[in-house]
Amino acid sequence: MSISPGDRNAQPNAGKAGGRSRPSASGRMAAELVPASRFTYAELVAAYNQTRVDYIVPMPMNETRLREYVRDYDVDLDKSVVAIDGDQVLGLAMLGIRPGQVWVTRLGVLPVRRRGGVGQALMEHLIDEARRLEASYVTLDVIKDNDPAYYLFLKLGFCDLRELLVVRRPPGSPSTCVDSYILQMLGHEQALELLGQRQDRPSWLTATPSLENSGDLKALRVELANGDRGWMVYQETSFQLRRLVLQTTEGDPHRVGLALLHAVHATHPTLDTKSENLPAEDSHWLAAQELGYLESFRRIEMRLDLE
Ligand SMILES: CC(C)(COP(=O)(O)OP(=O)(O)OC[C@H]1O[C@@H](n2cnc3c(N)ncnc32)[C@H](O)[C@@H]1OP(=O)(O)O)[C@@H](O)C(=O)NCCC(=O)NCCS
């Protein structure tokens, strides 16, 4: 993959921060680091896909998806960074920024240029950016058993917080019997109101601004005969239900979870479901498994305190 250095200054945000060479903490000269905003989306997509050709879970990106990703997760391309060696992109890493929250995402180095200090240099640059933003901590998540990345983050001082599940359910009406419930279907505005009342501890990916940015939200409430009740917010796309947030407001989360998930899948029987970063200890997970959910893979959420 190559880039045209002359194009670097043609981008709208060019000039905000200069590229520079720097050694990593290990003393190896890593690369020149250039703000990601100096690259086109097409270049960033090409770079990302090249760094992930051998990724533990295939996640190919295209331009549309990267634009959505940057929008939904408040990625700051001026603060995100690309490592180059002459006209060759070696790797990249992105920084998501919201008030009180900073996270690293999309880190990757070309397979042929790994173990040369580039990944560490990219990470150290983003950690420095987070310090300049006066963030008190940086978070990220890493797929479990992705040892190169996990050991890199440990080396930089990140600690494990918890495990997050990426879960799926194939289309189909629910076959499990659940307690009878009263159902109320709600629209986007009411979904946003409910998210304002959430009691869970979302990751950056499932935080309320991520859901607000991604749009097309729906919600439902259920109430069981014994008064147990709860609500659920989700995103409906053409083929998939996504971004599930389940909340039990009264009673037993297992029974409420069964009713919520029964209701959503009885309403949308033709849609596949994929939801990311459900905490492994979430009290609704058992109910989800009883209604046909499977774990695709899990991530480790990590945090580096800066104060
Ligand atoms: C993770 C990744 C970015 C590391 O990049 P890199 O340039 O090879 O890493 P560095 O050379 O800077 O290594 C820095 C430290 O990371 C750790 N590390 C990197 N590769 C490792 C490996 N294969 N096994 C164990 N530790 C490893 C080591 O602690 C290393 O320090 P050391 O050289 O003193 O032992 C790279 O492997 C990659 O792009 N992987 C695919 C994409 C990916 O997993 N991205 C992260 C998603 S969360």
Ligand as a Chemical Component Dictionary entry (heavy atoms), coordinates in Angstrom:
data_LIG
# 
_chem_comp.id                   LIG 
_chem_comp.type                 NON-POLYMER 
_chem_comp.pdbx_formal_charge   0 
_chem_comp.three_letter_code    LIG 
# 
loop_
_chem_comp_atom.comp_id 
_chem_comp_atom.atom_id 
_chem_comp_atom.alt_atom_id 
_chem_comp_atom.type_symbol 
_chem_comp_atom.charge 
_chem_comp_atom.model_Cartn_x 
_chem_comp_atom.model_Cartn_y 
_chem_comp_atom.model_Cartn_z 
_chem_comp_atom.pdbx_ordinal 
LIG C1  C1  C 0 -0.989 -5.471  18.142 1  
LIG C2  C2  C 0 -0.076 -4.829  17.105 2  
LIG C3  C3  C 0 -0.656 -3.468  16.727 3  
LIG C4  C4  C 0 1.320  -4.631  17.700 4  
LIG O1  O1  O 0 2.089  -3.880  16.808 5  
LIG P1  P1  P 0 3.687  -4.050  16.685 6  
LIG O2  O2  O 0 4.191  -2.923  15.890 7  
LIG O3  O3  O 0 4.011  -5.416  16.198 8  
LIG O4  O4  O 0 4.117  -3.935  18.223 9  
LIG P2  P2  P 0 5.533  -3.429  18.774 10 
LIG O5  O5  O 0 6.634  -3.939  17.923 11 
LIG O6  O6  O 0 5.470  -1.964  19.010 12 
LIG O7  O7  O 0 5.581  -4.204  20.171 13 
LIG C5  C5  C 0 5.432  -3.533  21.405 14 
LIG C6  C6  C 0 5.140  -4.548  22.499 15 
LIG O8  O8  O 0 3.903  -5.235  22.224 16 
LIG C7  C7  C 0 4.006  -6.598  22.661 17 
LIG N1  N1  N 0 3.927  -7.476  21.497 18 
LIG C8  C8  C 0 3.842  -7.122  20.197 19 
LIG N2  N2  N 0 3.737  -8.209  19.414 20 
LIG C9  C9  C 0 3.756  -9.279  20.239 21 
LIG C10 C10 C 0 3.658  -10.692 20.027 22 
LIG N3  N3  N 0 3.529  -11.200 18.779 23 
LIG N4  N4  N 0 3.673  -11.499 21.107 24 
LIG C11 C11 C 0 3.785  -10.990 22.346 25 
LIG N5  N5  N 0 3.902  -9.655  22.613 26 
LIG C12 C12 C 0 3.880  -8.821  21.571 27 
LIG C13 C13 C 0 5.365  -6.717  23.326 28 
LIG O9  O9  O 0 5.199  -6.373  24.694 29 
LIG C14 C14 C 0 6.158  -5.638  22.617 30 
LIG O10 O10 O 0 7.233  -5.170  23.378 31 
LIG P3  P3  P 0 8.689  -5.848  23.159 32 
LIG O11 O11 O 0 9.042  -5.678  21.723 33 
LIG O12 O12 O 0 9.573  -5.080  24.091 34 
LIG O13 O13 O 0 8.562  -7.314  23.524 35 
LIG C15 C15 C 0 0.061  -5.718  15.830 36 
LIG O14 O14 O 0 0.360  -7.023  16.236 37 
LIG C16 C16 C 0 -1.187 -5.752  14.966 38 
LIG O15 O15 O 0 -1.410 -4.887  14.129 39 
LIG N6  N6  N 0 -2.042 -6.788  15.119 40 
LIG C17 C17 C 0 -3.267 -6.947  14.311 41 
LIG C18 C18 C 0 -4.295 -5.895  14.631 42 
LIG C19 C19 C 0 -4.612 -5.851  16.110 43 
LIG O16 O16 O 0 -4.617 -6.851  16.795 44 
LIG N7  N7  N 0 -4.905 -4.638  16.593 45 
LIG C20 C20 C 0 -5.253 -4.398  17.983 46 
LIG C21 C21 C 0 -6.713 -4.471  18.165 47 
LIG S1  S1  S 0 -7.175 -4.157  19.855 48 
# 
loop_
_chem_comp_bond.comp_id 
_chem_comp_bond.atom_id_1 
_chem_comp_bond.atom_id_2 
_chem_comp_bond.value_order 
_chem_comp_bond.pdbx_ordinal 
LIG C1  C2  SING 1  
LIG C2  C3  SING 2  
LIG C2  C4  SING 3  
LIG C2  C15 SING 4  
LIG C4  O1  SING 5  
LIG O1  P1  SING 6  
LIG P1  O2  DOUB 7  
LIG P1  O3  SING 8  
LIG P1  O4  SING 9  
LIG O4  P2  SING 10 
LIG P2  O5  DOUB 11 
LIG P2  O6  SING 12 
LIG P2  O7  SING 13 
LIG O7  C5  SING 14 
LIG C5  C6  SING 15 
LIG C6  O8  SING 16 
LIG C6  C14 SING 17 
LIG O8  C7  SING 18 
LIG C7  N1  SING 19 
LIG C7  C13 SING 20 
LIG N1  C8  SING 21 
LIG N1  C12 SING 22 
LIG C8  N2  DOUB 23 
LIG N2  C9  SING 24 
LIG C9  C10 SING 25 
LIG C9  C12 DOUB 26 
LIG C10 N3  SING 27 
LIG C10 N4  DOUB 28 
LIG N4  C11 SING 29 
LIG C11 N5  DOUB 30 
LIG N5  C12 SING 31 
LIG C13 O9  SING 32 
LIG C13 C14 SING 33 
LIG C14 O10 SING 34 
LIG O10 P3  SING 35 
LIG P3  O11 DOUB 36 
LIG P3  O12 SING 37 
LIG P3  O13 SING 38 
LIG C15 O14 SING 39 
LIG C15 C16 SING 40 
LIG C16 O15 DOUB 41 
LIG C16 N6  SING 42 
LIG N6  C17 SING 43 
LIG C17 C18 SING 44 
LIG C18 C19 SING 45 
LIG C19 O16 DOUB 46 
LIG C19 N7  SING 47 
LIG N7  C20 SING 48 
LIG C20 C21 SING 49 
LIG C21 S1  SING 50 
# 
